[in-house]
């Protein structure tokens, strides 16, 4: 099919969409299938059972709560439908294009199962009513034959099946008129359990059990939404047809319980599923209504479910072995293969299920779908993205209320089933997320995170807060593939909780915006494959040192500018002075500096970290925090952290050990104190002897001055041959003691 417009001028924006040639209109494509599903099997075969169990007042409350949830969901559906072209897949299409493919798939699969089971619900209802009239028939066999019949009808012609619904609507209208002009039921002495359903009139069910059986009666709005791909103007037809169906259905469901309660006792209403036939002026008109409603609802579901399945398969949500379910046939792209697959599910449910067993399962599936639809519309409206411009505007609080009601009702109906449903949806979501499916459309998740990020930034002050301090790292890694150990160490410090940026400076002469974009994307993919969460920044500069200084000077956002720069040691003597000047620049810019000098030996086991400490002031507190963060990371978990302190004699050692024990006990980091007596030996000798067996050393550096290059060169010479060493230089004006408490 092709889209043709009435106006020869091109349309601009998502709302002005040309009607689909030969597509269905509001009445036949949305209102008719929706109202026929609403006025279906539950109304004819279980509404009396509902009134008999909980009474008239509670029945009207159940109808109102159920319709209220459906109405709020209808508002959300209308908002989404008037913002985007809703194509094949209905509710799944809306959710996946709003909340992403993972969320859409996680809900789309339960939605398909719900639609497939709906076919069984309606054909079981048809078989139950038929067996009540002709007891010689077998209910299972009858239901199976009818299920196959409606599938064949859908396969032959979807349009013929839809148009046949006009006749059925006439039969339903005739049955309701016959009921209105009927009278009271002649009561038997003691109503017996129904021979068809086995329902015992002496056993009363609770409010929420009855609610769970009734709720599928008002889920008919999905029948119209699921045919979205066949509508001429989905953005106009879905809101109008949906609200009209919900309104008409609510009016009828509020009147019928009053009629039923006035004309029969509770016992009779519970025991006789076809009690309306006994009340009606022409009883057989009720049978026409029951049979017409159940068949039309079954046809609506067998038309909708395969289209959801087709959309899931085409988006790659289903496993690769099930991609064939996305095939379409004929000029209208009818999902005939999906129809046969749906038929198989429905036949199994018909053979093993009954109305009271299938209906609560459907309730949980539909409430899950409704809840996520409300979340999708609420988030879209709350975020206020310029791309979300529905012509039907709904305040986000109404969508949120709809979502809360869905969740609350699920829990009161069956907490265990709610947890299982949530676990199933979460499991599918995580499975799809791991598959890293790529899509050609955007979704609202990015906008949501941007809104949350903005709110957080506006509320985050620049003043230092020791209790919430984290090392936000700017890692000057060069090529990440060549300095992976540096990134690995930075990841151990950040724990994927602090902000970390992997930065690379490229020569300015070879820089182009396109090269920058590709290089950043390549680095992101490289980090993602290794489980490292980090921002990525590529910057052109005349040389690496000036580029690094520019990054420190300009990079960052509000209070979330990097507070710690992590760099590798320079291996070129010719670059030493420029390297030292860069470190001094970082320090003057109030950035902590960590220089990593790697030991090239292969360290397979990580057993010990040595921190050479001279007190909490200056670098000492920062070194202890870094050691604790590394120790508590997954890769370094279980290593021993030793806080080493060098003193001149034994007397000083005793006092130092007492103070160090008390301090470490207060800090609760699990570090082990160790005091080393220098005596007559130089510190460098003690350092080499004491830390030769460590896997990582942390040493403080002096504040940079004019001759910092000489100092740093001397420091490198003194630590030559030692394990991987982190030279730490604190610059932030923050009380690290308060961070450690």
Secondary structure, 3 states (H helix, E strand, C coil): CCECCCCCCCCCCCCCCCCECCCECHHHHHHHHHHHHHCCHHHHHCHHHHHHHHHHHHHHHHHHHHHHHHHHHHHHHHHHHCCCCCCCCCHHHHHHHHHCHHHHHHHHHHHHHHHHHHHHHHHHHHHHHHHHHCCCCCHHHHHHHHHHHHHHHHHHCHHHHHHHHHHHHHHHHHHHHHHHCCCCCCCCCCCCCCCCCCCCCCCCCCHHHHHHHHHHHHCCHHHHHCCHHHECCHHHHHHHHHHHHHHHHHHHHHHHHHHHHHHCCHHHHHHCCCHHHHHCCCHHHHHHHHHHHHHHHHHHHHHHHHHHHHHHHHCCCCCHHHHHHHCCECCCCECHHHHHHHHHHHHHHHHHCCHHHHHHHHHHHHHHHHHHHHHHHHHHHHHCCCCCCCCCCCCHHHHHHHHHHHHHHHHHHCHHHHHHHHHHHHHHHHHHHHHCCCCCCCCHHHHHHHHHHHHHHHHCCCCCCHHHCCCCEEEECCCCCCCHHHHHHHHHHHCCCCCEEEEEEEEHHHCCHHHHHHHHHHHHHHHHHCCCCCEEEEEEECCHHHHHHHHHHHCCCHHHCCCEEEEECCCCHHHHHHHHHHHHHHHHCCCEEEEEECCCCCCCCCCEEEEECCCCCCCHHHHHHHHHHHHCCCCCCCCEEEEEEEECCHHHHHHHHHHHHHHHHHHCCCCEEEEEECCCCCHHHHHHHHHCCCCEEEEECCCCCCCHHHHHHHHHHHCCCCCCEEEEECCCCCCHHHHHC
